[in-house]
Amino acid sequence: MQEDKMIIETENLRLISCDLEILEAAIQGNEMLSKKIQSIVPEYWTEFGLGAFQYSLERLKESEEERNWWGYFPIHKLDNRLIGSGGYKGKPTHDGVVELGYEIIPDYRNRGLATEMTNGLIENAFKDSRVKSIIAHTLGQKNPSVSVLMKCGFKKVGEIDDPEDGLIWRWELTKK
């Protein structure tokens, strides 16, 4: 791993920022990714799919300004195991908005780790003076993601009728 890699430390997690090499390794397969991040990579560690990582890779190739504004891989410190993915959907907009997303593999759910990861991503984003607010989207019903966002201080600010996913709730957290 590169020494200058952005790593967000939380109590139980090490969130490793995905650079070009890590994203390419993730796309190539679990064995390559495991070597690159020096952690155990379970067979099924993402529900987002490799397309999301390919998209992130393309954005990073386009602009150095996007560095550290895409994917993060949460490594459970005690187990040294990749337990999902998360991060932002690009650098802050001109209005100072970033969007975040996250996922935790089933074996590690209901332990507060999604909330811990989200809080780490929030704290990291708000360190950047350009960031004024963070948004997220969930399916339009009570679910674990809604609980995570509420625990992290997000407020529901709108609804979207998505042609593919149906009702989507928009959440926002404003910098204090």
C-alpha positions in Angstrom: 0.0 0.0 0.0 1.2 3.5 -0.7 2.3 5.5 2.3 0.4 8.7 1.3 -3.0 6.9 1.1 -5.8 8.5 2.9 -7.0 6.4 5.8 -9.9 7.3 8.1 -9.5 5.6 11.5 -12.5 4.9 13.6 -12.7 2.7 16.7 -13.2 -0.6 14.9 -12.5 0.3 11.3 -9.8 1.5 9.0 -11.4 3.2 5.9 -8.9 3.0 3.0 -9.3 5.5 0.2 -9.5 3.8 -3.2 -6.9 5.0 -5.6 -6.4 3.8 -9.1 -4.4 0.8 -8.1 -6.9 -0.4 -5.5 -9.9 0.1 -7.8 -8.1 -1.8 -10.6 -7.3 -4.6 -8.1 -11.0 -4.7 -7.0 -12.1 -5.1 -10.6 -9.5 -7.8 -11.3 -10.7 -9.9 -8.4 -10.6 -10.7 -4.7 -7.2 -12.2 -4.7 -5.6 -9.1 -6.3 -7.6 -6.8 -4.0 -6.5 -8.8 -0.9 -2.8 -8.4 -1.9 -3.3 -4.7 -2.6 -5.0 -3.8 0.7 -3.3 -6.4 2.8 -6.5 -7.7 4.2 -8.8 -10.7 4.0 -11.4 -10.2 1.2 -14.5 -12.3 1.5 -16.0 -13.9 -1.6 -19.1 -11.6 -1.5 -18.1 -8.3 -0.1 -20.1 -5.8 -2.3 -23.7 -5.6 -3.4 -23.0 -2.4 -5.3 -21.2 -4.5 -8.0 -18.0 -3.9 -9.9 -19.7 -1.3 -12.2 -19.6 1.2 -9.4 -15.9 0.7 -8.9 -15.3 0.9 -12.7 -17.3 4.2 -12.7 -15.1 5.5 -9.8 -12.0 4.4 -11.6 -13.0 6.4 -14.7 -13.7 9.6 -12.6 -10.3 9.3 -10.9 -8.6 8.9 -14.2 -10.3 12.1 -15.4 -9.1 14.4 -12.6 -6.7 14.4 -9.8 -9.1 16.7 -7.9 -11.4 13.7 -7.4 -8.7 11.9 -5.3 -10.2 10.8 -2.0 -13.7 11.7 -3.1 -14.9 8.3 -4.2 -14.6 4.9 -2.7 -13.4 3.8 0.7 -13.0 0.2 1.8 -13.8 -0.5 5.4 -11.4 -2.9 7.0 -12.5 -4.4 10.3 -9.4 -3.9 12.5 -9.8 -6.9 14.8 -10.4 -9.3 11.9 -8.3 -7.5 9.2 -11.2 -8.2 6.9 -12.9 -6.1 4.2 -16.5 -5.7 5.3 -18.1 -3.7 2.5 -17.6 -0.4 0.8 -18.6 3.3 1.0 -17.5 6.8 0.2 -18.6 9.8 -1.7 -20.0 10.3 -5.2 -17.4 12.8 -6.2 -15.8 15.9 -5.0 -17.9 18.7 -3.4 -20.2 20.6 -5.9 -19.9 24.3 -6.4 -22.6 24.6 -3.7 -20.5 22.6 -1.2 -22.5 19.4 -1.4 -21.2 15.8 -1.3 -23.2 12.6 -1.5 -22.3 9.5 0.5 -23.2 5.9 0.3 -22.2 2.8 2.2 -22.7 -1.0 2.5 -21.7 -3.6 5.1 -21.6 -7.3 4.4 -24.4 -9.4 6.2 -22.0 -11.0 8.7 -21.1 -7.6 10.1 -24.5 -5.9 10.2 -26.3 -4.9 13.3 -23.1 -4.1 15.2 -23.1 -0.4 14.6 -20.4 -0.6 12.0 -22.4 1.2 9.2 -23.0 4.0 11.6 -19.3 4.1 12.6 -18.2 4.1 9.0 -20.8 6.8 8.1 -19.7 9.0 11.0 -16.0 8.6 9.9 -17.0 9.7 6.3 -19.0 12.6 7.7 -16.1 13.8 9.9 -13.7 13.5 7.0 -15.9 15.4 4.6 -16.6 18.3 7.0 -12.8 18.7 7.5 -12.8 20.1 3.9 -13.8 23.8 4.1 -15.6 23.5 0.7 -18.2 21.0 2.2 -21.3 22.7 3.5 -23.7 19.7 3.5 -23.8 16.0 2.9 -26.7 14.2 1.2 -27.7 10.6 1.0 -30.5 8.6 -0.6 -32.4 5.6 0.6 -35.4 3.6 -0.5 -38.6 5.3 0.6 -39.4 3.2 3.6 -38.0 2.5 7.1 -34.9 0.3 6.7 -31.5 -0.1 8.2 -30.0 2.6 6.0 -32.6 5.1 7.3 -31.7 4.2 10.8 -28.0 4.7 10.1 -28.6 8.2 8.6 -30.9 9.2 11.5 -28.3 8.1 14.1 -25.8 10.2 12.3 -28.0 13.3 12.4 -29.3 13.4 8.9 -32.8 14.8 8.3 -35.2 13.7 5.6 -35.5 16.6 3.2 -37.4 15.3 0.2 -38.8 12.4 -1.9 -38.1 11.4 -5.4 -40.1 9.1 -7.6 -37.4 7.1 -9.4 -38.5 5.2 -12.5 -36.3 2.2 -11.6 -36.3 2.2 -7.8 -39.6 3.7 -7.0 -39.9 6.1 -4.0 -36.5 7.4 -2.9 -36.0 9.5 0.2 -33.4 12.3 0.2 -31.4 13.0 3.4 -29.2 15.9 4.3 -26.8 16.8 7.1 -25.6 20.4 7.2 -22.2 21.5 8.6 -22.6 23.2 12.0 
